[in-house]
Amino acid sequence: MPIQIRKLDSSQDGFQQSLDTLLAFEAGTDDAIETSVAKILADVKARGDAAVLEYTNRFDRIPHGGAAEMAAFDISQAELRSALNGLPSAQREALQVAAQRIRVFHERQRDELQGFTYTEPDGTVLGQKITPLDRVGIYVPGGKAAYPSSVLMNAIPAHVAGVAEIIMVVPTPDGIKNQMVLAAAAIAGVTRVITIGGAQAVGALAYGTRTIAAVDKIVGPGNAYVAAAKRRVFGIVGIDMIAGPSEILVLCDGSTDPDWVAMDLFSQAEHDELAQAILLCPDAQYIARVEESIARLLPTMPRQATISTSLADRGALIKVRDMEEACAIANSIAAEHLEISADNPQQWADKIRHAGAMFLGRFSSESLGDYCCGPNHVLPTSRTARFSSPLGVYDFQKRSSIIHVSEAGAQTLGKVAATLAYGEGLQAHARSAELRLKPQ
């Protein structure tokens, strides 16, 4: 049965409404999940390790009667190194190459994030000091959805930023450990790996337990329970983002091999049924060729069912008037991944304001960015690229203002502050400034 993927035309009446309907996605909240997560978090906060042990043994089906002590969930640095050394050479070298490229990119990011000070004529010194967070928690999915690339993308920027302690939690359902995930932790400089997951792991990182120190920030993807837990602990700790389904938007001028574009659309659609893959192109004949490629290539995909559902429910092939209009529509979509598959892609990239990551040129497949280009693959989704950025070194640092007012500076600034404070009805503020004024 041929796949049914919607086709839209920007010149037709009702296009904007159809596009808005296509893009509409609200993660929403599942009352049952929210209730369950609230209970788990409250239990972990109250009972600490005992609650974490209980939930982990139950949810992850830990064999042999379950772990009796939290220490059973720790993975030693020696075991991490053993996992790395035990990988097939091709996998080990691929992880190392990817890690090095990610590290180099984020070191450049760090080098641009410098503090500063300047001295005013009266001797007052003002500035900004940048310091790393003390301790962060990295959540890494386990089981079937085990992604060593996510370990690299989350841990390496934290390490480059200067975070002293990086605690990684990763569930191991049925006691099965993914060796590539452990090897990635060894390469990325993770301080401690604990084989726990779910809302109980988020609670342990946020509140701390007898054996797990509370962190300053929690980053990394997870299922609906993990996302709900991260939302609930935000404010007690920082979080990176609440990620929505994966997205790819391809802007193509009609001169790229249609098989390439079809496979690029598949690369995000295979994540899950809610993923979104959209093509914008001014050439109707080319769109038809891409549609033919989709139909021909789809049966060769192991995740054919997932791709089919994703493309049918949330995918689209959209004919636009020209590439100028494609860029305007792309800015309104603000996609997680944006491919500009065209001649002279830079001219179109200059018109893009909102995208998580831009892939320029025919050879820049989004999949390369997922693994080894260097920039981070943790990106804003669901149009949040309008106001947020990829995960980076800056997410693991904070800024403190430096204010060193000279005696001379206090004479000028004190009068200004006092005037404003009296205007706000805050007399103590005003008097605090005035006490430092010299008698006239």
C-alpha positions in Angstrom: 0.0 0.0 0.0 1.6 3.3 -1.1 2.4 5.8 1.7 0.0 8.7 2.0 2.1 11.9 2.6 0.3 15.2 2.4 1.2 17.6 -0.4 0.6 21.3 0.1 1.0 24.3 -2.2 1.8 27.7 -0.8 -0.1 29.4 -3.6 -3.4 27.7 -2.8 -6.1 29.1 -0.5 -6.0 27.8 3.0 -2.3 27.0 2.9 -1.4 28.8 6.1 -4.2 27.1 8.0 -3.1 23.7 6.6 0.5 24.4 7.6 -0.5 25.5 11.1 -2.5 22.3 11.6 0.5 20.3 10.4 2.9 22.0 12.8 0.5 22.0 15.8 2.0 19.8 18.5 1.5 20.2 22.2 3.4 17.7 24.4 0.6 18.1 26.8 0.5 16.2 30.1 -0.8 12.8 30.9 -2.6 12.9 34.2 -1.6 9.4 35.1 2.1 10.1 34.3 2.0 13.3 36.2 0.4 11.7 39.3 2.9 8.8 39.2 5.9 11.1 38.8 4.8 13.4 41.6 4.5 10.3 43.9 7.9 9.0 42.9 9.6 12.3 43.4 8.0 12.9 46.8 9.0 9.4 47.8 12.7 9.9 46.7 12.8 13.2 48.5 11.5 11.6 51.7 13.2 8.2 51.7 16.3 8.8 49.4 18.3 5.7 48.6 15.6 3.3 49.8 13.0 4.7 47.4 15.5 4.7 44.5 16.4 1.1 45.2 12.8 0.1 45.3 11.7 1.8 42.1 14.8 0.7 40.1 14.4 -2.9 41.1 10.8 -2.8 40.2 10.8 -0.8 36.9 14.1 -2.1 35.5 13.4 -5.7 36.5 16.8 -6.1 38.1 17.5 -9.9 38.1 18.5 -12.2 41.0 16.1 -10.6 43.4 17.2 -7.0 42.8 20.0 -4.9 44.2 20.1 -4.6 48.0 22.5 -1.6 48.1 22.9 1.5 46.0 26.5 0.6 45.5 25.4 -2.2 43.2 24.3 0.4 40.7 27.6 2.1 40.4 29.9 1.3 37.4 33.6 1.7 38.2 36.0 3.7 36.0 37.8 0.4 35.4 34.6 -1.1 33.9 34.1 1.9 31.7 37.7 1.6 30.3 37.1 -2.2 29.9 34.0 -1.4 27.8 36.0 1.0 25.6 38.8 -1.5 25.1 36.4 -4.3 24.4 34.6 -2.6 21.5 35.3 -3.7 18.0 38.1 -1.4 16.7 35.8 0.3 14.1 33.3 1.3 16.8 36.0 2.4 19.2 37.7 4.6 16.6 34.4 6.1 15.5 33.6 7.1 19.1 37.0 8.6 19.5 36.9 10.6 16.3 33.4 11.9 17.1 34.5 12.8 20.6 37.5 14.7 19.4 35.5 16.7 16.9 32.9 17.5 19.5 35.6 18.5 22.0 37.4 20.8 19.5 34.1 22.6 18.6 33.1 23.1 22.2 36.6 24.3 23.1 36.2 27.1 20.6 32.9 27.9 22.2 34.6 28.1 25.6 37.3 30.3 24.3 34.8 32.8 23.1 33.0 32.8 26.5 35.4 35.0 28.4 34.7 37.3 31.3 35.6 41.0 31.2 36.2 44.0 33.4 36.5 47.7 32.6 37.5 50.7 34.7 35.6 53.9 34.6 37.4 57.3 34.9 36.6 57.6 38.6 38.2 54.2 39.3 35.0 52.1 39.5 35.5 48.6 38.1 32.6 46.8 36.5 32.6 43.4 34.8 31.5 39.8 34.5 33.0 36.7 35.8 32.2 33.3 34.2 32.5 30.1 36.3 31.5 26.5 35.7 28.8 24.7 37.6 30.1 22.5 40.4 28.2 19.3 39.6 25.8 18.2 36.8 23.7 15.2 36.1 23.4 13.6 32.7 20.4 11.4 31.9 21.1 8.8 29.2 18.3 6.6 28.0 18.8 2.8 28.4 17.3 -0.3 27.0 16.4 -0.2 23.3 16.9 3.5 23.0 20.6 3.6 24.0 22.5 6.4 22.4 26.3 6.7 23.0 26.3 9.8 20.8 24.1 11.5 23.5 26.7 10.7 26.1 29.3 12.5 24.1 27.1 15.5 23.3 26.0 16.0 26.9 29.2 15.2 28.8 31.9 16.7 26.6 30.6 20.3 26.8 30.3 20.0 30.5 33.8 18.7 30.8 35.1 21.5 28.5 33.2 24.1 30.6 35.2 23.0 33.6 32.4 21.2 35.6 34.2 19.3 38.4 31.8 16.4 38.7 29.7 14.8 36.0 27.2 12.2 37.2 25.6 10.0 34.5 22.5 8.0 35.2 21.5 5.3 32.7 18.9 2.6 33.3 19.8 -1.0 32.5 16.5 -2.8 32.1 16.9 -6.5 32.9 20.5 -5.7 34.0 21.7 -5.4 30.5 24.5 -2.8 30.0 25.1 -1.2 26.6 28.9 -1.3 26.1 29.0 1.6 23.7 27.3 3.8 26.2 29.8 2.9 28.8 32.7 3.4 26.4 31.4 6.8 25.5 31.3 7.7 29.2 34.9 6.7 29.5 35.9 8.9 26.5 33.8 11.9 27.6 35.3 12.1 31.1 32.2 11.2 33.1 33.0 11.2 36.8 30.5 8.6 37.9 28.0 6.3 36.2 25.0 5.0 38.1 22.7 2.4 36.5 19.4 4.0 37.6 16.8 5.7 35.4 13.2 7.1 35.3 11.7 9.7 37.6 13.5 8.2 40.6 16.9 9.0 39.0 15.8 12.6 38.3 14.7 12.9 41.9 17.9 11.5 43.2 20.0 14.0 41.2 17.7 16.9 42.1 17.3 16.3 45.8 20.4 14.2 46.6 20.4 11.0 48.7 22.8 9.5 51.2 24.9 8.1 48.3 24.2 10.5 45.5 25.1 14.2 45.8 22.5 16.7 44.5 23.5 18.3 41.2 23.2 21.9 40.0 21.7 21.0 36.6 20.2 18.0 34.8 20.5 17.5 31.1 19.8 14.8 28.6 16.7 13.2 27.0 14.3 10.6 28.4 10.8 9.2 28.1 7.6 10.9 29.2 8.3 10.1 32.9 11.7 11.6 32.7 10.4 14.7 31.0 7.6 15.2 33.6 10.2 14.7 36.4 12.5 17.3 34.9 9.6 19.8 34.6 8.8 19.3 38.3 12.3 19.7 39.7 13.1 22.7 37.6 13.8 25.6 40.0 15.4 23.2 42.5 18.0 22.4 39.8 18.5 23.8 36.3 17.5 21.7 33.3 18.5 21.9 29.6 15.1 21.7 27.9 12.0 19.6 27.5 12.6 18.1 24.1 9.8 17.4 21.7 9.7 15.0 18.8 12.5 15.1 16.3 12.2 17.4 13.3 13.8 17.9 9.9 13.0 20.6 7.3 14.6 20.4 3.9 14.8 23.4 1.6 15.7 22.1 -1.8 16.1 24.0 -5.1 15.4 20.8 -7.1 18.9 19.9 -8.1 19.8 17.3 -5.4 19.4 13.6 -6.0 15.9 12.9 -4.8 17.0 9.7 -3.2 19.2 11.7 -0.9 16.4 14.0 0.2 14.0 11.0 0.7 16.6 9.3 3.0 17.2 12.6 4.8 13.5 12.8 5.6 13.6 9.1 6.7 16.5 9.9 9.1 14.2 11.8 11.4 11.0 10.0 10.7 12.5 6.8 11.9 13.0 8.2 15.5 9.3 7.8 16.4 5.8 8.2 15.0 5.5 11.8 16.2 8.7 12.9 14.4 8.2 15.5 11.7 9.8 15.6 8.2 9.0 18.3 5.7 10.3 19.3 2.3 10.0 22.8 0.8 10.7 23.1 -2.9 9.7 25.4 -5.8 9.8 22.6 -8.4 6.6 20.5 -8.6 8.3 17.9 -10.8 11.1 17.4 -8.4 8.7 17.0 -5.5 7.1 14.2 -7.5 10.5 12.5 -7.9 11.1 12.7 -4.2 7.7 11.1 -3.6 8.7 8.3 -6.0 11.9 7.9 -4.1 10.1 7.7 -0.8 7.8 4.9 -2.2 10.7 3.0 -3.6 13.1 3.3 -0.7 10.6 2.9 2.2 10.3 -0.9 1.9 14.1 -1.2 2.4 14.0 0.4 5.8 14.0 -1.8 9.0 11.9 0.9 10.7 9.5 1.1 7.8 6.4 1.1 10.0 7.6 4.0 12.2 8.7 6.0 9.2 5.3 5.4 7.4 3.3 6.6 10.4 5.5 9.7 10.9 5.3 10.8 7.3 1.6 10.1 7.0 0.7 11.8 10.2 3.1 14.7 10.4 5.1 14.8 7.2 4.6 17.0 4.1 5.9 17.8 0.6 5.3 21.5 0.1 5.6 23.4 -3.2 6.6 27.0 -2.7 6.7 29.9 -5.1 10.5 30.3 -4.9 13.4 29.8 -2.5 12.8 33.2 -1.0 9.3 32.1 0.2 10.9 28.8 1.4 13.1 30.7 3.7 10.2 32.8 5.0 8.3 29.6 5.8 11.3 28.0 7.3 11.6 31.0 9.7 8.0 30.5 10.8 8.6 26.7 11.3 11.8 27.2 13.3 12.8 23.6 12.8 15.2 21.6 15.0 17.2 20.5 11.9 17.2 22.6 8.7 18.9 21.4 5.5 19.5 23.8 2.7 20.2 21.5 -0.2 20.8 23.9 -3.0 23.4 25.7 -5.1 25.1 28.5 -3.1 23.3 27.5 0.1 24.9 30.4 2.0 22.7 33.0 0.2 19.7 31.2 1.6 21.2 30.6 5.0 21.7 34.4 5.3 17.9 34.7 5.3 17.3 32.2 8.1 16.8 33.5 11.6 15.3 30.6 13.4 16.6 27.0 13.3 18.3 24.7 15.8 21.0 23.7 13.4 21.6 24.5 9.7 23.1 22.0 7.3 24.4 23.8 4.2 24.9 22.1 0.9 24.0 18.8 -0.6 26.7 16.8 1.2 25.7 18.1 4.7 23.2 15.4 5.7 21.6 15.9 9.1 22.8 12.5 10.2 26.4 13.7 10.2 25.4 16.3 12.7 23.8 13.7 14.9 27.1 11.9 15.4 30.4 13.5 14.4 30.5 17.0 12.8 31.2 18.7 16.2 28.3 21.1 16.9 25.9 19.7 19.5 23.0 17.5 18.5 20.9 18.5 21.5 18.7 21.1 19.8 15.5 23.1 20.5 12.3 21.5 19.1 8.7 22.5 18.6 9.5 26.0 17.4 11.5 26.8 20.5 14.4 27.7 18.2 12.8 31.1 18.0 14.1 31.8 21.5 16.6 29.1 22.5 19.8 27.5 21.4 21.7 24.2 21.0 23.2 22.7 24.2 26.7 24.1 24.6 29.5 25.1 27.0 27.4 28.1 28.1 24.8 25.7 29.5 27.3 24.5 32.1 28.6 27.9 33.1 27.1 30.8 34.9 27.9 34.5 35.0 28.4 36.7 38.1 28.5 40.5 37.9 31.5 42.3 39.3 30.9 45.7 40.9 33.7 47.5 42.6 32.7 51.1 43.2 35.4 53.6 44.0 34.9 56.3 46.6 34.6 58.9 43.9 32.2 56.7 42.0 30.0 56.4 45.1 29.5 60.1 45.2 27.9 60.1 41.7 26.1 56.8 41.8 24.9 57.3 45.3 22.8 60.3 44.4 21.3 58.6 41.4 20.5 55.5 43.4 19.0 57.5 46.3 16.7 59.5 43.9 15.4 56.3 42.3 15.0 54.5 45.6 13.0 57.4 47.2 10.8 57.3 44.0 10.1 53.6 44.7 9.4 54.2 48.4 12.4 52.2 49.5 14.0 54.5 52.1 16.6 52.0 53.4 17.9 51.6 49.9 18.2 55.3 49.6 19.9 55.8 53.0 22.3 53.0 52.3 23.6 54.9 49.2 23.5 58.3 51.0 25.6 57.2 54.0 28.5 56.8 51.6 28.2 60.4 50.3 30.8 62.9 51.6 29.3 65.9 53.6 28.9 68.9 51.3 
